[in-house]
Amino acid sequence: MRANKKAMLAAGLLMGAAVLTGCTADTKQASTPTPQAAQQATAQPETAKPETAKPQTTAGAQASPATDGEAGDEETSAPLSLTVDEKKAEAGAITEGDMVMLPLIETGELLGWKPGGEETGDETQTRRVITLEKDESRITVSWTVSDNTVKGITWQKDGLLIPVDTKITTQAGSVYVPSAFFEEAMDVRVVRTEKSVSVKPPEPKDTPETQPQEAGENG
């Protein structure tokens, strides 16, 4: 009887071990993926995100307003090269439509005129006067600026009005007037090419020769 009990106890232990072994095997089969498989599954969504973001970044760069601003700056024309009496002027000539504008003070100086002037005003307006003198002649240019608008332009030579349409423009600190102003007030010639403007001083006037009087028949 004792032998049978021992045999039955041994058989029970074997069956229990078999049951435990089966449970352990099932648990291993249902275990989580290996670390390599987990890394692959995690890397796939991270790789896909940059591929989706690239087209969005490219489209945003093409629509940048800064590119439009750079294109507008490239279309701005530079001042024309200016030569006065065969001397290169630091300030170039500019154009407004078909009108050529020259720097008032620098052009006058290169033609031998001595500049002067004054500026007066208050909080609402400013009045400026520029004078150019040479030999016995005096040119006066005056105007008023109010609310960033030029008003009351007058120019005279020796007290007489200069018959040229009045127009004044300021650029880079220089005052510009039409080239016709110099042609009329200083008797110069202004020649314009595609990329340059030249101002030629007045040509010396020939003194008429004195013809000798012929002696009369009885002289």
Protein Blocks (a to p, Z undefined) as FASTA:
>chain_A
ZZmmmmmmmmmmmmmmmmmmmmmmmmmmmpccdfklmmmmmmmmmmmmmmmmmmmmmmmm
mmpmklmmmmmmmmpccdddddeehiacfbdcddehjaccddfklmmmmnopacdddddd
dfkbccddddddehjbccddddddeehiaehiacdeehiacddddddddeehiacddfkl
mmmmnopacdddfkbccddddddddddddddddddfkZZ
